[in-house]
């Protein structure tokens, strides 16, 4: 995969969450930022989005290191 790994919807996806309950989509080939943990892993972006919609306590975002 070249370029931005978040642009291509194909492949595996993670949902990561922080201590404040924020959720974000993430790619398994990228290191999970400090303070975030994996709460979902699946083969489809739509499944990850569904997980966020059903479980997020706050707005989804992009983790910062």
C-alpha positions in Angstrom: 0.0 0.0 0.0 1.4 3.4 -0.9 0.3 6.8 0.0 -2.1 7.4 2.9 -3.1 4.0 4.3 -6.5 5.4 5.3 -7.5 6.4 1.8 -8.0 2.8 0.6 -11.0 1.1 2.1 -9.7 -2.4 1.3 -7.9 -4.6 3.8 -8.1 -5.0 7.5 -9.2 -2.3 9.9 -8.9 -1.7 13.6 -10.8 0.5 15.9 -8.7 2.1 18.7 -10.0 3.7 21.9 -8.4 6.0 24.5 -9.1 6.4 28.2 -11.6 9.2 27.4 -13.7 6.8 25.3 -12.8 8.4 22.0 -12.7 5.9 19.1 -10.9 6.1 15.8 -10.3 3.9 12.8 -6.8 2.6 12.5 -4.7 0.3 10.3 -3.1 -2.9 11.7 0.3 -2.2 9.9 0.6 1.1 11.9 1.8 1.2 15.5 -1.1 2.1 17.9 -0.4 5.5 19.4 0.5 5.6 23.1 -2.6 5.8 25.3 -4.8 4.1 22.7 -5.8 0.4 22.7 -7.3 -1.9 20.1 -11.0 -2.6 20.7 -12.0 -4.0 17.3 -10.3 -5.8 14.5 -11.9 -6.9 11.2 -11.5 -7.3 7.5 -13.9 -4.5 6.4 -14.0 -0.8 6.9 -17.8 -0.8 7.2 -17.6 -3.3 10.1 -15.2 -0.9 11.9 -17.5 2.0 11.3 -20.5 0.0 12.6 -18.5 -0.8 15.7 -17.7 2.9 16.3 -21.4 3.9 15.7 -22.6 1.3 18.2 -19.9 1.7 20.9 -18.3 5.2 20.8 -19.0 7.4 23.7 -17.5 10.4 22.0 -16.8 11.7 18.5 -14.6 9.5 16.4 -11.3 11.1 15.5 -7.6 10.5 14.7 -5.3 9.5 17.5 -2.3 11.7 18.1 1.0 10.3 19.5 
